Amino acid sequence: MGTVRVGAIGIIILIIVSSSNALQAQGIVTSEEALQSGPFIDRVNYRVIQNRDQRILALQTGEIEIDSDIFHLSAIQKFETDPAISVRAVLDERKIRVLKINCSKYPLNISGVRRSFAFAFNKTKIPDETGHPFTIVDSLIPTGHPWCIEQELATHYYEARPDIGNALLDSLDFSINPSTGYRETPEGDPFEIVVMDSWSSDLDKMAIEAFESLHIMTKIAYSGGDIFIGYLYFDSYIKWFTDEYWSQIFYNDQEQNMYKFQNDTFDYWRMQLWNATSEEQAHEAIVRMQEVLHYNVPVLSLYQYNDMMAYRNDRFSGHIEDGVRSVSNSWTLRKIHMIDGTWGGIVPIAINEEPDSFNHYQNDFIYSDIFLPELVPTLYDVGPDLKPVPDLVENIITETHSDNPVIMEEHTRYIMDIIHNATWSDGVPLTANDVAFTFLYIIESGVYGNPAYGQLDGLVATYAPSTYQVVLEFSTESYWHFSDFAYTPIIPEHIFNDMDGIGYKNWEFWDPIKNPDDPFVTCGPFLFNNCVPGISYELVRNPLFYYGVEEPNITDTTTTTTTTTEIMDYGTLAISLTISSISGFVIVVFSYRSYLEIEKNRPKLREIPWEEVSEGIGNHREED
């Protein structure tokens, strides 16, 4: 791996660009303070263009600046000769292609057998099934997540190593019958592995080839297979990972732990993860859980897609990458600016479909999620590196009974000072009362079906002891309470209260886009301006935004026509580039100084001797 040192900065962003294209990396990367400041443009115009060819043409002609959807390679090739269009390929952090294994079926209930299959499967020969590139992976957490251990694994299952797989099976006494050429159980009985037909994929055939290289008899079935192909879906809420392989739901839930995996060590670290009271404790637990899964292979991770996105580079600069939406994200709109450094401009963005709702308790659609971060405040934002960035919060103190005896045992109290200059779009100051009311509203409207209620499990108190301080208290001690409340949209009390406002019962009926008479009071970097439903939606810069910057003066300094223009400082900092080649792509990692400190102090992984044939890490409940 080659490294180009350009400086040190404050945020980690994962970018993957095709080595065959002359793709530009022009994103402005900033410190936390500079990341928050903005926006520097006047307007954002979202245009609904459902036809992909029309979106390609709109991008080529300059009708749009950014396309929020992904392109396949056939479309990307049309941009190769256009220097005004940049293309980004980022790993899709939402799903991983996997082979799922029935861990209750003999002999696949033996981890050594599953591990031998993992070694024999040749990921480097996976064909392109979808028309856009992918990156092979071993991790069961997407590689863009800061807690993924893909690069720290001592051994990988990338290339076919049937020699290791066969050695494992030999040591487990699965001998080869000289007459049939296939392996038998240690008791001398024949056995067969059933691979479920994948219909539109060659992965089932590759699985059979892997078993054949191990001298294991296999067959294809249309249902009820021992090996079946699927996806592992993921979101930034890492706790979902705990139930996916938890033994306690072995027989109770067909949606989770469908692999019927049971492992005492995994269950132990699951409890440590749930009970963690610090990031360090949570991080150690998730690392150990990944170790167990990688060694015991209840599911074989195959690859992540590389989503290709495109935008114009001839008018605006300052695009920010993240691991979910590439450049089509809230941070880009916060930092993007005219390429000559001057103020203003309109940024047209193509969306594939119209938003379903602007009610943040109701919407369940990606095209609504594109809008809402521009309009609503939160205590914290999700940064481009998927880590929290303060939004309304200036300072936070976390206390338990051991810190403050006044707090009940096992409770966690969050005391937050919020910024003083946040103002709702109707001119009313945003205070801690609005924050405290937001969580009260969710609890009270939860009686009437508000789904946001489910995210506040254990919240026992929400109040504002002063104008700019809010307190939330939970009934348990857990690191995870933070993510339960940190990213919740804050609502104005004077609009949503239950006396003369929207009220608790009407939480689901409020939608100012569908019902123009509904009040629409916001406090984000942009304000909603107007829309033609199903065609276009326009936002304008919020002059009251609490991280807003003043427009620079352009002054005439002489008596002639010569003028001098004050060029904006957009917070550009030096960056550290790490470049490596993986499957024909270049990964550019912008390293965060504080993230590097975490990495430096991160517990080291214990290297596992792969020649061992013991039943994985720790104590396992599996038949040998």
C-alpha positions in Angstrom: 0.0 0.0 0.0 1.4 3.4 -1.0 0.8 6.5 1.1 0.8 10.1 0.0 1.2 12.4 2.9 -0.5 15.8 2.3 -1.3 16.8 5.8 -3.6 15.9 8.7 -7.3 16.6 9.1 -10.6 16.1 10.9 -12.9 13.6 9.1 -12.8 10.2 7.6 -14.4 9.6 4.3 -14.2 6.5 2.1 -14.0 7.1 -1.6 -13.5 4.4 -4.3 -12.8 5.5 -7.8 -12.3 3.5 -10.9 -8.7 3.2 -11.9 -9.8 3.1 -15.6 -11.5 6.5 -15.5 -9.9 9.9 -15.0 -12.2 10.7 -12.0 -11.5 13.8 -10.0 -11.4 13.9 -6.2 -12.2 17.5 -5.4 -14.1 17.3 -2.1 -13.4 19.9 0.5 -12.7 18.2 3.8 -13.0 20.2 6.9 -12.6 20.3 10.7 -15.7 19.7 12.7 -16.3 23.5 13.1 -15.8 24.2 9.5 -17.9 21.2 8.5 -20.9 22.6 10.3 -20.6 26.1 8.8 -22.6 27.0 5.7 -24.4 26.9 3.4 -22.8 29.0 0.8 -25.4 28.5 -2.0 -28.7 30.3 -2.4 -31.0 27.5 -3.5 -31.4 23.8 -4.0 -33.9 22.6 -6.6 -34.9 18.9 -6.5 -36.3 17.7 -9.8 -38.2 14.5 -10.2 -36.7 12.7 -13.3 -37.7 9.0 -13.2 -36.2 8.0 -16.5 -32.5 7.2 -16.2 -31.7 8.2 -19.8 -33.3 11.6 -19.2 -31.2 12.0 -16.0 -28.1 11.2 -17.9 -28.9 13.8 -20.6 -29.8 16.3 -17.9 -26.4 15.8 -16.3 -24.6 16.1 -19.6 -26.4 19.3 -20.6 -26.0 21.0 -17.2 -29.7 20.9 -16.4 -28.8 19.2 -13.1 -25.6 19.4 -11.1 -26.0 16.1 -9.1 -27.9 12.9 -9.6 -29.0 11.4 -6.3 -29.4 7.9 -7.8 -26.8 5.3 -8.8 -25.7 4.5 -12.3 -24.5 1.2 -13.8 -21.3 0.9 -15.7 -23.1 1.3 -19.1 -24.2 4.7 -18.1 -21.0 5.7 -16.5 -19.2 5.0 -19.7 -21.1 7.9 -21.3 -19.4 10.3 -18.9 -15.8 9.1 -19.5 -15.0 11.7 -22.2 -16.7 14.6 -20.4 -14.2 16.5 -18.2 -17.1 18.5 -16.6 -18.6 15.3 -15.0 -17.0 13.5 -12.1 -17.9 10.0 -11.1 -17.7 8.5 -7.6 -17.9 4.9 -6.7 -18.5 4.2 -3.0 -19.0 0.9 -1.3 -22.7 0.3 -0.7 -22.9 0.3 3.1 -26.5 -0.9 3.2 -26.1 -4.5 2.2 -23.6 -7.4 1.7 -24.0 -10.3 -0.6 -23.7 -13.5 1.5 -24.0 -17.3 1.5 -26.1 -18.3 4.5 -25.5 -21.6 6.2 -27.9 -23.8 8.2 -25.8 -24.3 11.3 -28.2 -26.9 12.8 -27.8 -29.4 10.0 -25.1 -32.1 10.4 -22.3 -31.8 9.5 -22.6 -28.1 9.0 -23.2 -27.7 12.7 -19.5 -28.3 13.0 -17.6 -25.0 12.6 -14.6 -26.8 11.1 -16.7 -28.0 8.2 -18.1 -24.6 7.6 -14.6 -23.1 7.8 -13.3 -25.6 5.3 -16.0 -24.5 2.9 -15.1 -20.9 3.4 -11.5 -21.7 2.5 -12.5 -23.6 -0.6 -14.9 -21.0 -2.0 -13.1 -18.8 -4.6 -14.4 -15.2 -4.1 -12.0 -13.9 -6.7 -13.9 -15.8 -9.4 -17.3 -14.3 -8.6 -18.9 -13.1 -11.9 -20.4 -9.7 -12.4 -24.1 -10.4 -12.0 -25.5 -6.9 -11.9 -23.7 -4.6 -14.3 -21.8 -2.6 -11.8 -18.6 -3.5 -9.9 -18.2 -4.8 -6.4 -15.5 -5.4 -3.8 -15.0 -8.8 -2.2 -15.1 -8.8 1.6 -14.9 -11.1 4.6 -16.4 -8.9 7.2 -20.1 -9.1 8.2 -20.1 -5.4 9.0 -19.8 -3.1 5.9 -16.2 -2.0 5.4 -17.0 1.7 5.6 -18.1 1.4 9.2 -15.4 2.5 11.6 -15.8 -0.7 13.7 -15.4 -3.1 10.8 -12.3 -5.3 11.2 -11.9 -6.3 7.5 -8.3 -4.8 7.3 -7.4 -6.3 10.7 -8.2 -9.9 10.0 -5.1 -12.2 10.2 -6.5 -14.5 7.5 -8.9 -14.0 4.7 -11.2 -16.2 2.6 -10.6 -14.4 -0.6 -8.9 -17.0 -2.8 -9.7 -20.6 -3.0 -7.6 -22.7 -0.6 -9.0 -26.2 -0.8 -5.7 -27.5 0.5 -6.4 -25.9 3.9 -10.1 -27.0 3.7 -9.2 -30.6 3.0 -6.6 -30.6 5.8 -9.3 -29.4 8.2 -11.7 -32.1 7.2 -9.0 -34.8 7.4 -8.2 -33.7 11.0 -11.9 -34.0 11.8 -11.9 -37.6 10.5 -14.1 -37.0 7.5 -12.3 -39.4 5.4 -12.6 -40.0 1.6 -14.2 -43.2 0.5 -11.8 -44.6 -2.2 -14.8 -46.2 -4.1 -17.0 -43.1 -4.3 -14.4 -40.4 -4.1 -16.6 -38.5 -1.6 -16.1 -37.9 2.1 -17.9 -39.9 4.8 -18.7 -39.0 8.4 -16.3 -40.2 11.1 -18.7 -43.0 11.7 -18.4 -44.1 8.0 -21.7 -42.9 6.8 -22.2 -41.0 3.5 -23.6 -37.4 3.6 -24.7 -34.8 1.3 -24.9 -30.9 1.3 -27.9 -29.3 -0.3 -27.4 -26.0 -2.1 -30.5 -24.0 -2.8 -30.9 -22.9 -6.4 -30.3 -19.2 -6.8 -32.2 -18.9 -10.2 -30.4 -15.7 -11.4 -27.0 -16.3 -10.0 -24.0 -18.5 -10.5 -23.1 -18.4 -6.9 -24.9 -21.7 -6.2 -22.7 -23.4 -8.8 -19.6 -21.8 -7.2 -20.7 -23.2 -3.9 -21.0 -26.7 -5.4 -17.6 -26.4 -7.0 -16.1 -25.5 -3.6 -17.7 -28.5 -1.9 -16.6 -30.7 -4.9 -13.0 -29.5 -4.3 -13.4 -30.8 -0.7 -14.7 -34.2 -2.0 -18.1 -33.5 -0.5 -21.2 -34.7 -2.3 -23.7 -31.9 -3.1 -27.0 -31.4 -5.0 -29.1 -28.4 -6.1 -32.6 -28.0 -4.6 -35.3 -25.4 -5.2 -36.2 -25.1 -1.5 -35.0 -26.2 1.9 -31.3 -26.0 1.1 -28.4 -26.1 3.7 -26.6 -23.3 1.8 -28.6 -20.4 0.4 -27.8 -17.1 -1.2 -29.0 -13.8 0.1 -28.2 -10.3 1.4 -27.2 -9.1 4.8 -28.9 -5.7 5.2 -27.3 -3.1 7.5 -27.9 0.3 9.0 -25.7 2.5 11.1 -27.4 1.3 14.3 -24.8 -1.3 15.1 -27.0 -3.0 17.8 -28.9 -4.9 15.1 -25.8 -7.0 14.8 -26.4 -8.5 18.2 -29.6 -10.3 17.4 -28.6 -11.6 14.0 -26.6 -14.5 15.5 -27.9 -14.6 19.1 -28.5 -18.1 20.4 -31.5 -17.1 22.5 -33.6 -16.6 19.4 -32.4 -19.9 18.0 -35.9 -21.3 17.6 -38.1 -18.2 18.2 -37.5 -15.9 15.3 -37.3 -16.9 11.6 -36.3 -13.4 10.6 -33.2 -13.2 12.9 -30.6 -15.9 13.5 -32.1 -17.8 10.5 -28.7 -19.6 10.5 -29.5 -21.3 13.8 -26.1 -20.4 15.0 -25.3 -21.0 18.7 -22.0 -19.9 20.3 -21.4 -19.1 24.0 -18.6 -16.7 23.3 -20.6 -14.7 20.9 -23.5 -14.6 23.4 -21.1 -13.4 26.1 -19.8 -10.5 24.0 -23.3 -9.7 22.9 -24.2 -9.0 26.5 -21.0 -7.0 26.9 -22.1 -4.9 23.9 -25.6 -4.3 25.2 -24.3 -3.4 28.7 -21.4 -1.3 27.5 -21.3 2.1 29.2 -18.5 3.6 27.0 -17.4 3.6 23.4 -14.3 1.6 24.3 -16.3 -1.2 25.9 -18.7 -1.3 22.9 -15.9 -1.3 20.4 -14.1 -4.2 22.1 -17.3 -6.3 22.2 -18.1 -5.7 18.5 -14.5 -6.6 17.5 -14.7 -9.9 19.5 -18.1 -10.7 18.0 -16.7 -10.3 14.5 -13.7 -12.5 15.4 -16.1 -15.3 16.5 -18.2 -15.0 13.4 -15.2 -14.9 11.0 -13.7 -18.0 12.6 -17.0 -20.0 12.9 -18.6 -18.9 9.5 -22.4 -19.1 10.2 -22.6 -17.0 7.0 -20.0 -16.4 4.3 -19.6 -12.8 3.3 -19.0 -12.4 -0.4 -19.0 -8.8 -1.6 -20.3 -5.2 -1.4 -21.4 -3.3 -4.4 -19.6 -0.2 -5.6 -22.3 2.3 -6.3 -21.5 4.7 -9.1 -22.7 8.3 -8.8 -22.1 11.3 -11.0 -22.1 15.1 -10.6 -20.9 18.1 -12.5 -17.6 19.8 -11.5 -17.5 22.9 -13.8 -19.6 25.3 -11.6 -19.4 24.1 -8.0 -16.7 22.7 -5.7 -16.7 21.4 -2.2 -18.5 18.1 -2.5 -18.4 15.9 0.6 -18.4 12.1 0.3 -20.1 9.8 2.8 -20.5 6.1 3.0 -24.3 6.0 2.3 -25.2 8.6 -0.4 -21.8 9.5 -1.9 -21.9 13.2 -2.8 -25.7 13.5 -2.7 -25.9 14.2 1.0 -26.5 17.0 3.5 -22.9 17.8 4.0 -22.3 18.5 0.3 -25.1 21.0 0.4 -23.6 22.6 3.5 -20.2 23.0 1.9 -20.7 23.2 -1.8 -19.8 26.6 -3.4 -19.1 28.3 -6.7 -15.9 27.1 -8.1 -14.5 30.6 -8.4 -15.0 31.1 -4.6 -17.9 33.6 -5.0 -21.1 33.4 -3.1 -24.5 31.9 -4.1 -25.9 29.9 -6.9 -28.7 27.3 -7.5 -27.9 23.6 -7.3 -30.4 21.5 -9.2 -30.5 17.8 -8.1 -32.3 14.9 -9.8 -34.3 12.5 -7.7 -35.9 9.4 -9.0 -39.3 9.7 -7.3 -41.2 12.3 -5.4 -41.1 12.3 -1.6 -43.9 10.4 0.1 -44.2 12.7 3.1 -42.5 15.6 5.0 -43.8 14.2 8.3 -40.6 12.9 9.9 -42.6 10.4 12.0 -44.4 9.1 8.9 -41.9 9.0 6.0 -40.2 5.7 5.2 -38.7 6.6 1.8 -35.2 7.6 0.7 -36.4 10.6 -1.3 -38.1 12.1 1.8 -34.9 11.5 3.8 -33.0 13.6 1.3 -35.0 16.7 2.2 -35.5 16.4 6.0 -31.9 16.9 7.2 -31.9 20.3 5.4 -35.0 21.4 7.3 -35.0 20.0 10.8 -32.5 20.4 13.7 -31.2 17.5 15.8 -29.0 17.3 18.8 -26.3 15.6 16.7 -25.8 14.9 13.0 -24.4 11.7 11.5 -21.1 12.8 10.0 -19.6 11.7 6.7 -17.7 9.0 8.7 -20.9 7.8 10.3 -19.8 9.3 13.7 -21.8 11.9 15.6 -21.2 15.6 14.9 -22.8 18.2 17.3 -25.7 20.1 15.8 -27.7 21.8 18.6 -25.5 20.5 21.4 -22.6 22.7 22.7 -21.6 20.4 25.6 -22.8 17.1 27.0 -22.2 15.4 30.4 -23.1 11.8 31.0 -23.7 10.7 34.6 -24.6 7.6 36.4 -25.1 6.8 40.1 -21.3 6.3 40.6 -20.7 9.8 39.2 -23.6 11.5 41.1 -25.3 9.8 44.0 -28.4 11.8 43.4 -29.1 9.7 40.3 -30.8 6.4 40.9 -28.8 3.3 40.6 -28.5 1.8 37.1 -29.9 5.1 35.6 -28.1 7.2 33.0 -28.5 11.0 32.9 -27.5 13.1 29.9 -27.1 16.9 30.6 -26.8 18.9 27.5 -26.2 22.6 26.9 -27.6 23.7 23.6 -26.5 26.6 21.4 -28.1 30.0 22.1 -28.6 31.3 18.5 -31.0 28.7 17.0 -34.2 30.3 15.8 -37.3 28.7 14.2 -38.3 29.9 10.8 -41.2 31.9 12.3 -38.7 33.9 14.4 -39.3 32.1 17.7 -36.1 31.2 19.5 -35.3 27.5 19.8 -34.7 26.6 23.4 -34.2 23.6 25.7 -38.0 23.6 26.2 -38.4 22.5 22.5 -35.8 19.7 23.0 -37.5 18.4 26.2 -40.9 18.7 24.6 -39.8 16.8 21.5 -39.2 13.6 23.6 -42.3 14.2 25.6 -44.3 14.5 22.4 -42.9 11.2 21.1 -43.8 9.4 24.4 -47.3 10.9 24.5 -48.1 10.4 20.8 -46.7 6.9 21.1 -50.0 6.0 22.7 -51.6 6.9 19.4 -49.2 4.8 17.3 -46.2 7.1 16.7 -43.5 4.6 15.7 -40.7 6.9 17.1 -41.8 5.8 20.5 -40.0 2.6 20.0 -36.6 4.2 19.9 -36.9 5.7 23.4 -37.1 2.5 25.4 -36.1 3.3 29.0 -36.5 7.1 28.9 -38.0 8.1 32.3 -37.4 11.8 32.4 -37.1 14.8 29.9 -37.0 18.3 31.2 -35.3 21.7 30.8 -33.8 23.1 34.0 -32.9 26.3 32.2 -33.5 28.0 28.9 -30.5 26.4 27.2 -30.0 23.2 29.1 -31.9 19.9 28.7 -31.8 16.7 30.7 -32.7 13.2 29.5 -32.6 10.3 31.9 -32.9 6.6 31.2 -33.6 3.7 33.5 -30.5 1.7 32.6 -26.8 2.3 32.1 -25.9 1.8 28.5 -23.7 3.4 25.9 -26.5 2.9 23.4 -28.9 5.4 24.8 -27.0 8.1 23.1 -28.0 6.9 19.6 -31.6 6.5 20.8 -32.0 10.2 21.2 -29.1 12.0 19.4 -30.4 12.0 15.9 -34.1 12.6 16.7 -35.6 15.6 14.8 -36.4 18.4 17.2 -39.9 20.0 16.9 -41.2 23.4 18.0 -43.3 23.2 21.1 -45.4 26.2 20.1 -46.5 24.3 17.0 -46.9 20.8 18.2 -48.2 21.2 21.7 -51.4 19.5 22.8 -53.3 22.6 23.8 -53.5 24.9 20.8 -51.1 23.1 18.4 -51.1 19.9 16.3 -51.4 17.8 19.4 -50.5 14.2 20.3 -53.4 12.5 18.5 -52.8 14.2 15.2 -49.1 13.3 14.8 -49.8 11.2 11.7 -52.0 13.7 9.9 -49.6 16.6 9.9 -48.0 17.0 6.4 -47.4 20.6 5.2 -46.7 19.5 1.6 -49.9 17.5 1.1 -51.9 19.9 3.4 -50.7 23.5 2.7 -52.7 24.8 5.7 -50.6 22.8 8.1 -47.9 24.9 9.8 -44.4 24.3 8.5 -41.9 25.8 11.0 -38.3 24.5 10.6 -34.8 25.3 11.7 -32.3 23.7 9.3 -29.7 25.1 7.0 -32.4 25.6 4.3 -36.0 26.6 4.3 -38.8 25.1 2.2 -39.7 27.6 -0.5 -42.2 26.0 -3.0 -43.0 22.9 -4.9 -44.9 21.5 -7.9 -45.8 18.1 -6.5 -44.3 15.3 -8.4 -42.1 17.7 -10.5 -39.9 19.9 -8.4 -39.2 20.9 -4.8 -37.1 24.0 -3.9 -35.2 24.9 -0.8 -33.6 28.3 0.0 -30.8 29.2 2.3 -32.0 29.9 5.8 -30.6 33.3 6.8 -31.2 32.5 10.5 -29.3 29.2 10.5 -27.2 28.9 13.6 -24.1 27.7 11.7 -24.7 30.2 8.9 -22.0 32.5 7.5 -22.4 36.0 6.4 -22.3 36.7 2.7 -19.0 38.5 1.9 -19.0 42.1 0.7 -18.0 42.8 -2.9 -16.6 46.3 -3.0 -15.4 48.7 -5.6 -11.9 49.8 -4.5 -11.1 52.3 -7.2 -12.7 55.0 -9.3 -12.4 52.9 -12.4 -14.3 49.7 -13.2 -11.7 47.6 -11.4 -13.2 45.7 -8.5 -11.9 43.4 -5.8 -13.9 40.5 -4.6 -13.6 39.0 -1.2 -13.1 35.3 -1.7 -14.7 33.1 0.9 -12.6 30.8 3.1 -14.6 27.5 3.0 -12.5 25.9 5.7 -10.3 23.8 3.5 -7.7 21.9 5.4 -4.8 19.7 4.3 -5.6 16.0 3.9 -4.0 12.7 4.3 -4.4 10.3 1.4 -3.9 6.6 1.6 -4.1 4.9 -1.7 -4.3 1.2 -2.4 -5.4 -1.0 -5.3 -8.3 -3.4 -4.7 -10.0 -5.2 -7.6 -9.2 -2.5 -10.1 -10.3 0.3 -7.9 -8.4 3.0 -5.9 -9.4 3.6 -2.3 -8.8 7.1 -1.0 -9.2 7.4 2.7 -9.3 10.9 4.3 -8.1 10.2 7.9 -9.6 11.9 10.9 -7.0 12.9 13.6 -9.4 11.9 16.5 -10.2 8.7 14.6 -6.6 7.9 14.4 -6.4 8.3 18.2 -9.2 5.7 18.6 -7.4 3.4 16.2 -4.1 3.8 18.2 -5.8 2.8 21.4 -8.0 0.1 19.8 -7.5 -3.3 21.4 -5.4 -5.5 19.2 -7.0 -8.6 17.6 -5.8 -11.9 18.8 -4.4 -13.8 15.9 -6.0 -17.2 15.4 -3.9 -20.2 14.3 -5.9 -21.3 11.2 -4.3 -24.7 11.1 -6.1 -25.4 14.4 -9.2 -27.6 14.0 -10.6 -26.8 17.5 -14.2 -25.6 17.5 -13.6 -21.9 17.1 -13.1 -19.3 19.8 -14.5 -20.1 23.3 -17.0 -22.6 24.4 -19.4 -23.8 21.7 -22.6 -25.8 21.7 -22.0 -27.7 18.5 -21.9 -31.4 17.7 -18.5 -32.7 16.9 
